[in-house]
């Protein structure tokens, strides 16, 4: 019952997160909102088929009062409606949709996507239960308009390259935009959305605790102090933060797992990866023509997602401020030349 213990702990850490997921069988052609795992490295799990009682063969996992089937995620698996995907220490996974939208999930993360299965054009909602992920979403594509939720914030996506951190223990969230723009607001209250542009990071504190008036007379309902929404603070993304984003974005190829795939499946996954690259390059060409011209000096038929993401972060890194209290130290980050880039942005597969 080790997995039950693990997910009971996660439930406590993520208290307050609503859970609507219901796994649905995948019939026929994958729908617009079904993503495929094109890369899975390390211990990655998928939770599905929720039930109120333990049933079926083990392993089972307990989350928010429901039992789920637990299985090891593998390259080629599809993430269906309501599935929860979990990465353990050092594990990473990349999901790509049919149109090329992609999600790279960092270690020690738990992520869920849901949508209305009765609507073919339904906009998905992503719940970041804990951890970190980076997404590239096509402007005006099927996920333009989707929401990303954590305990403390709700974010609207229109088409962008962004990175989310959700701290399960504290409830604090951060969102860094690497290309494009998003709108963010706290989960509580009716605050207006705050715009976050490329090169900026928004930080949202944990939702405040509602205080009750314990002095209410016997038989009277205790009054509650209205909860004040946490403020959204927008700052320039620091060099240190960009380094952490880049480290978390890279998803290694599990060569052994790839070698065992049937030829047709290998071809399908390669096509998805290619579609993701094509989408990212098209977005860069439209929004950052100078960056596209620089990338075009390389063989675009051989370029991959990790390379594009690294180049995007490197561009922001050049003009990003240094956090004097952060690590690596400021004097190291202010070095000129390619040594800094090679140290922090080199892609090793």
C-alpha positions as a Python dict, from the first residue, in 0.01 Angstrom:
ca = {
    (1, 'X'): (0, 0, 0),
    (2, 'X'): (294, 231, -47),
    (3, 'X'): (125, 421, -326),
    (4, 'X'): (-177, 493, -106),
    (5, 'X'): (45, 648, 158),
    (6, 'X'): (216, 865, -102),
    (7, 'X'): (-107, 1000, -244),
    (8, 'X'): (-266, 1053, 96),
    (9, 'X'): (28, 1283, 167),
    (10, 'X'): (-28, 1464, -160),
    (11, 'X'): (-392, 1514, -73),
    (12, 'X'): (-299, 1692, 251),
    (13, 'X'): (-46, 1910, 70),
    (14, 'X'): (-294, 2002, -201),
    (15, 'X'): (-598, 2053, 22),
    (16, 'X'): (-843, 2293, -134),
    (17, 'X'): (-789, 2182, -491),
    (18, 'X'): (-1111, 2074, -655),
    (19, 'X'): (-1105, 1742, -837),
    (20, 'X'): (-1346, 1669, -1117),
    (21, 'X'): (-1160, 1402, -1309),
    (22, 'X'): (-1340, 1098, -1447),
    (23, 'X'): (-1137, 874, -1670),
    (24, 'X'): (-1307, 790, -1997),
    (25, 'X'): (-1214, 508, -2233),
    (26, 'X'): (-1050, 616, -2555),
    (27, 'X'): (-1259, 499, -2847),
    (28, 'X'): (-1156, 537, -3207),
    (29, 'X'): (-950, 836, -3312),
    (30, 'X'): (-803, 1039, -3024),
    (31, 'X'): (-997, 1357, -2949),
    (32, 'X'): (-857, 1707, -2967),
    (33, 'X'): (-774, 1711, -2597),
    (34, 'X'): (-598, 1374, -2576),
    (35, 'X'): (-221, 1407, -2542),
    (36, 'X'): (40, 1141, -2614),
    (37, 'X'): (351, 1077, -2405),
    (38, 'X'): (634, 1114, -2654),
    (39, 'X'): (909, 1104, -2393),
    (40, 'X'): (906, 951, -2045),
    (41, 'X'): (1220, 934, -1837),
    (42, 'X'): (1241, 787, -1487),
    (43, 'X'): (951, 691, -1260),
    (44, 'X'): (630, 832, -1411),
    (45, 'X'): (283, 710, -1308),
    (46, 'X'): (-69, 752, -1445),
    (47, 'X'): (-374, 735, -1216),
    (48, 'X'): (-709, 649, -1374),
    (49, 'X'): (-1049, 480, -1320),
    (50, 'X'): (-1155, 636, -988),
    (51, 'X'): (-1379, 440, -751),
    (52, 'X'): (-1502, 485, -394),
    (53, 'X'): (-1387, 138, -290),
    (54, 'X'): (-1077, -64, -359),
    (55, 'X'): (-1148, -286, -656),
    (56, 'X'): (-953, -456, -928),
    (57, 'X'): (-594, -574, -920),
    (58, 'X'): (-321, -374, -747),
    (59, 'X'): (-151, -137, -747),
    (60, 'X'): (-412, 115, -635),
    (61, 'X'): (-360, 474, -521),
    (62, 'X'): (-576, 684, -287),
    (63, 'X'): (-639, 1047, -374),
    (64, 'X'): (-901, 1275, -217),
    (65, 'X'): (-1112, 987, -92),
    (66, 'X'): (-1112, 799, -421),
    (67, 'X'): (-912, 494, -528),
    (68, 'X'): (-742, 491, -866),
    (69, 'X'): (-577, 237, -1086),
    (70, 'X'): (-206, 308, -1093),
    (71, 'X'): (26, 215, -1374),
    (72, 'X'): (373, 302, -1488),
    (73, 'X'): (356, 550, -1774),
    (74, 'X'): (529, 451, -2095),
    (75, 'X'): (627, 625, -2415),
    (76, 'X'): (326, 617, -2648),
    (77, 'X'): (61, 619, -2371),
    (78, 'X'): (-225, 866, -2409),
    (79, 'X'): (-339, 1093, -2129),
    (80, 'X'): (-717, 1070, -2119),
    (81, 'X'): (-989, 1278, -1955),
    (82, 'X'): (-930, 1313, -1581),
    (83, 'X'): (-606, 1114, -1567),
    (84, 'X'): (-348, 1229, -1314),
    (85, 'X'): (14, 1204, -1419),
    (86, 'X'): (284, 1201, -1152),
    (87, 'X'): (660, 1230, -1187),
    (88, 'X'): (887, 1120, -906),
    (89, 'X'): (1236, 1244, -823),
    (90, 'X'): (1451, 1288, -1137),
    (91, 'X'): (1161, 1177, -1361),
    (92, 'X'): (1029, 1385, -1650),
    (93, 'X'): (763, 1345, -1915),
    (94, 'X'): (659, 1524, -2234),
    (95, 'X'): (303, 1530, -2365),
    (96, 'X'): (220, 1638, -2719),
    (97, 'X'): (-128, 1696, -2866),
    (98, 'X'): (-230, 1622, -3223),
    (99, 'X'): (-193, 1988, -3324),
    (100, 'X'): (158, 2013, -3172),
    (101, 'X'): (79, 2181, -2837),
    (102, 'X'): (314, 2037, -2579),
    (103, 'X'): (366, 2006, -2205),
    (104, 'X'): (698, 1921, -2038),
    (105, 'X'): (649, 1808, -1678),
    (106, 'X'): (939, 1839, -1432),
    (107, 'X'): (1034, 1599, -1147),
    (108, 'X'): (822, 1574, -831),
    (109, 'X'): (508, 1701, -1002),
    (110, 'X'): (142, 1600, -1025),
    (111, 'X'): (-70, 1724, -1314),
    (112, 'X'): (-424, 1665, -1431),
    (113, 'X'): (-619, 1771, -1741),
    (114, 'X'): (-996, 1753, -1780),
    (115, 'X'): (-1260, 1863, -2028),
    (116, 'X'): (-1624, 1808, -2122),
    (117, 'X'): (-1618, 1482, -2316),
    (118, 'X'): (-1959, 1565, -2468),
    (119, 'X'): (-1819, 1870, -2649),
    (120, 'X'): (-1567, 1800, -2927),
    (121, 'X'): (-1435, 2158, -2911),
    (122, 'X'): (-1430, 2181, -2530),
    (123, 'X'): (-1151, 2389, -2377),
    (124, 'X'): (-947, 2185, -2129),
    (125, 'X'): (-869, 2285, -1773),
    (126, 'X'): (-528, 2198, -1632),
    (127, 'X'): (-491, 2145, -1257),
    (128, 'X'): (-134, 2170, -1133),
    (129, 'X'): (-162, 1980, -807),
    (130, 'X'): (203, 2033, -724),
    (131, 'X'): (535, 2076, -903),
    (132, 'X'): (642, 2243, -1226),
    (133, 'X'): (566, 2226, -1597),
    (134, 'X'): (635, 2419, -1914),
    (135, 'X'): (387, 2451, -2199),
    (136, 'X'): (390, 2570, -2559),
    (137, 'X'): (35, 2646, -2674),
    (138, 'X'): (-56, 2743, -3030),
    (139, 'X'): (-218, 3082, -3071),
    (140, 'X'): (-578, 3039, -3194),
    (141, 'X'): (-534, 2661, -3159),
    (142, 'X'): (-764, 2416, -2975),
    (143, 'X'): (-611, 2502, -2636),
    (144, 'X'): (-613, 2877, -2680),
    (145, 'X'): (-852, 2989, -2407),
    (146, 'X'): (-780, 2701, -2171),
    (147, 'X'): (-736, 2762, -1800),
    (148, 'X'): (-448, 2657, -1576),
    (149, 'X'): (-529, 2633, -1205),
    (150, 'X'): (-329, 2594, -886),
    (151, 'X'): (-438, 2642, -525),
    (152, 'X'): (-370, 3015, -543),
    (153, 'X'): (-421, 3123, -904),
    (154, 'X'): (-620, 3087, -1224),
    (155, 'X'): (-448, 3163, -1553),
    (156, 'X'): (-598, 3221, -1894),
    (157, 'X'): (-393, 3105, -2195),
    (158, 'X'): (-421, 3256, -2541),
    (159, 'X'): (-112, 3114, -2708),
    (160, 'X'): (227, 3130, -2546),
    (161, 'X'): (534, 2963, -2400),
    (162, 'X'): (501, 2964, -2022),
    (163, 'X'): (624, 2791, -1706),
    (164, 'X'): (421, 2723, -1390),
    (165, 'X'): (535, 2635, -1040),
    (166, 'X'): (284, 2520, -777),
    (167, 'X'): (417, 2464, -427),
    (168, 'X'): (191, 2205, -269),
    (169, 'X'): (309, 2266, 88),
    (170, 'X'): (278, 2647, 91),
    (171, 'X'): (18, 2696, -181),
    (172, 'X'): (223, 2970, -348),
    (173, 'X'): (232, 2976, -727),
    (174, 'X'): (450, 3144, -988),
    (175, 'X'): (400, 3183, -1361),
    (176, 'X'): (682, 3288, -1593),
    (177, 'X'): (607, 3388, -1953),
    (178, 'X'): (881, 3313, -2205),
    (179, 'X'): (693, 3416, -2519),
    (180, 'X'): (351, 3573, -2564),
    (181, 'X'): (135, 3680, -2268),
    (182, 'X'): (-111, 3539, -2014),
    (183, 'X'): (-366, 3676, -1768),
    (184, 'X'): (-351, 3573, -1403),
    (185, 'X'): (-574, 3629, -1103),
    (186, 'X'): (-603, 3484, -750),
    (187, 'X'): (-846, 3197, -697),
    (188, 'X'): (-1038, 3393, -432),
    (189, 'X'): (-1228, 3716, -481),
    (190, 'X'): (-1324, 3907, -792),
    (191, 'X'): (-992, 4070, -867),
    (192, 'X'): (-931, 4175, -1225),
    (193, 'X'): (-686, 3962, -1423),
    (194, 'X'): (-327, 4086, -1431),
    (195, 'X'): (-139, 4070, -1761),
    (196, 'X'): (200, 3897, -1759),
    (197, 'X'): (424, 3954, -2061),
    (198, 'X'): (729, 3782, -2203),
    (199, 'X'): (1025, 3804, -1963),
    (200, 'X'): (801, 3855, -1661),
    (201, 'X'): (709, 3635, -1364),
    (202, 'X'): (392, 3664, -1158),
    (203, 'X'): (394, 3544, -799),
    (204, 'X'): (73, 3465, -613),
    (205, 'X'): (70, 3385, -242),
    (206, 'X'): (-131, 3100, -91),
    (207, 'X'): (-505, 3166, -40),
    (208, 'X'): (-566, 3334, 297),
    (209, 'X'): (-729, 3140, 577),
    (210, 'X'): (-1084, 3253, 653),
    (211, 'X'): (-1111, 3351, 1022),
    (212, 'X'): (-1422, 3263, 1220),
    (213, 'X'): (-1566, 3464, 1505),
    (214, 'X'): (-1534, 3218, 1794),
    (215, 'X'): (-1726, 3451, 2024),
    (216, 'X'): (-2065, 3376, 1872),
    (217, 'X'): (-2343, 3305, 2119),
    (218, 'X'): (-2455, 2943, 2166),
    (219, 'X'): (-2690, 2841, 1888),
    (220, 'X'): (-2576, 3121, 1663),
    (221, 'X'): (-2375, 3057, 1352),
    (222, 'X'): (-2016, 3176, 1376),
    (223, 'X'): (-1946, 3473, 1156),
    (224, 'X'): (-1668, 3456, 902),
    (225, 'X'): (-1427, 3730, 820),
    (226, 'X'): (-1437, 3785, 442),
    (227, 'X'): (-1128, 3643, 278),
    (228, 'X'): (-907, 3897, 107),
    (229, 'X'): (-756, 3773, -219),
    (230, 'X'): (-381, 3743, -237),
    (231, 'X'): (-208, 4007, -443),
    (232, 'X'): (-45, 3923, -775),
    (233, 'X'): (311, 4053, -790),
    (234, 'X'): (469, 4086, -1134),
    (235, 'X'): (847, 4122, -1165),
    (236, 'X'): (1115, 4074, -1429),
    (237, 'X'): (1224, 3710, -1449),
    (238, 'X'): (1575, 3683, -1306),
    (239, 'X'): (1870, 3503, -1457),
    (240, 'X'): (1855, 3247, -1175),
    (241, 'X'): (1489, 3175, -1244),
    (242, 'X'): (1558, 3132, -1615),
    (243, 'X'): (1830, 2879, -1538),
    (244, 'X'): (1587, 2679, -1323),
    (245, 'X'): (1325, 2695, -1597),
    (246, 'X'): (1569, 2564, -1853),
    (247, 'X'): (1684, 2281, -1628),
    (248, 'X'): (1324, 2173, -1569),
    (249, 'X'): (1225, 2199, -1937),
    (250, 'X'): (1460, 1936, -2079),
    (251, 'X'): (1315, 1586, -2115),
    (252, 'X'): (1573, 1321, -2196),
    (253, 'X'): (1503, 1044, -2442),
    (254, 'X'): (1481, 697, -2290),
    (255, 'X'): (1672, 524, -2568),
    (256, 'X'): (1600, 174, -2439),
    (257, 'X'): (1222, 238, -2430),
    (258, 'X'): (1229, 399, -2773),
    (259, 'X'): (1413, 99, -2920),
    (260, 'X'): (1138, -140, -2805),
    (261, 'X'): (857, 48, -2980),
    (262, 'X'): (700, -97, -3296),
    (263, 'X'): (807, 85, -3612),
    (264, 'X'): (460, 233, -3670),
    (265, 'X'): (444, 370, -3315),
    (266, 'X'): (794, 514, -3344),
    (267, 'X'): (691, 691, -3663),
    (268, 'X'): (376, 829, -3499),
    (269, 'X'): (571, 973, -3204),
    (270, 'X'): (834, 1122, -3435),
    (271, 'X'): (556, 1294, -3632),
    (272, 'X'): (410, 1442, -3313),
    (273, 'X'): (752, 1573, -3210),
    (274, 'X'): (797, 1722, -3557),
    (275, 'X'): (454, 1888, -3541),
    (276, 'X'): (546, 2043, -3204),
    (277, 'X'): (867, 2184, -3352),
    (278, 'X'): (684, 2320, -3657),
    (279, 'X'): (429, 2497, -3435),
    (280, 'X'): (694, 2649, -3211),
    (281, 'X'): (896, 2774, -3509),
    (282, 'X'): (586, 2925, -3670),
    (283, 'X'): (508, 3112, -3348),
    (284, 'X'): (863, 3240, -3319),
    (285, 'X'): (864, 3347, -3684),
    (286, 'X'): (546, 3550, -3627),
    (287, 'X'): (648, 3710, -3297),
    (288, 'X'): (1029, 3713, -3299),
    (289, 'X'): (1153, 3726, -3659),
    (290, 'X'): (1511, 3799, -3551),
    (291, 'X'): (1514, 3489, -3332),
    (292, 'X'): (1368, 3283, -3617),
    (293, 'X'): (1641, 3407, -3852),
    (294, 'X'): (1901, 3298, -3596),
    (295, 'X'): (1744, 2955, -3559),
    (296, 'X'): (1725, 2921, -3935),
    (297, 'X'): (2104, 2911, -3948),
    (298, 'X'): (2069, 2560, -3809),
    (299, 'X'): (1926, 2264, -3998),
    (300, 'X'): (1556, 2306, -3914),
    (301, 'X'): (1493, 1943, -4009),
    (302, 'X'): (1713, 1833, -3720),
    (303, 'X'): (1618, 2089, -3457),
    (304, 'X'): (1409, 1964, -3164),
    (305, 'X'): (1188, 2107, -2889),
    (306, 'X'): (1463, 2114, -2627),
    (307, 'X'): (1686, 2322, -2854),
    (308, 'X'): (1407, 2570, -2931),
    (309, 'X'): (1318, 2606, -2564),
    (310, 'X'): (1683, 2660, -2471),
    (311, 'X'): (1723, 2929, -2737),
    (312, 'X'): (1410, 3105, -2614),
    (313, 'X'): (1539, 3113, -2256),
    (314, 'X'): (1887, 3222, -2368),
    (315, 'X'): (1743, 3525, -2546),
    (316, 'X'): (1564, 3639, -2229),
    (317, 'X'): (1867, 3556, -2016),
    (318, 'X'): (2085, 3817, -2191),
    (319, 'X'): (1881, 4110, -2058),
    (320, 'X'): (1733, 3952, -1743),
    (321, 'X'): (1821, 4103, -1404),
    (322, 'X'): (2033, 3920, -1148),
    (323, 'X'): (1885, 3828, -814),
    (324, 'X'): (2166, 3923, -577),
    (325, 'X'): (2034, 3679, -317),
    (326, 'X'): (1988, 3393, -560),
    (327, 'X'): (2203, 3103, -669),
    (328, 'X'): (2418, 3075, -879),
    (329, 'X'): (2598, 3387, -748),
    (330, 'X'): (2561, 3716, -933),
    (331, 'X'): (2929, 3746, -1029),
    (332, 'X'): (2913, 3412, -1211),
    (333, 'X'): (2599, 3502, -1404),
    (334, 'X'): (2743, 3833, -1519),
    (335, 'X'): (3029, 3667, -1705),
    (336, 'X'): (3041, 3750, -2072),
    (337, 'X'): (3077, 3493, -2347),
    (338, 'X'): (2948, 3148, -2425),
    (339, 'X'): (3083, 2980, -2112),
    (340, 'X'): (2772, 3070, -1913),
    (341, 'X'): (2544, 2949, -2193),
    (342, 'X'): (2735, 2625, -2235),
    (343, 'X'): (2721, 2556, -1863),
    (344, 'X'): (2352, 2617, -1811),
    (345, 'X'): (2187, 2575, -2151),
    (346, 'X'): (2371, 2292, -2322),
    (347, 'X'): (2133, 2011, -2416),
    (348, 'X'): (2257, 1667, -2314),
    (349, 'X'): (2039, 1374, -2423),
}
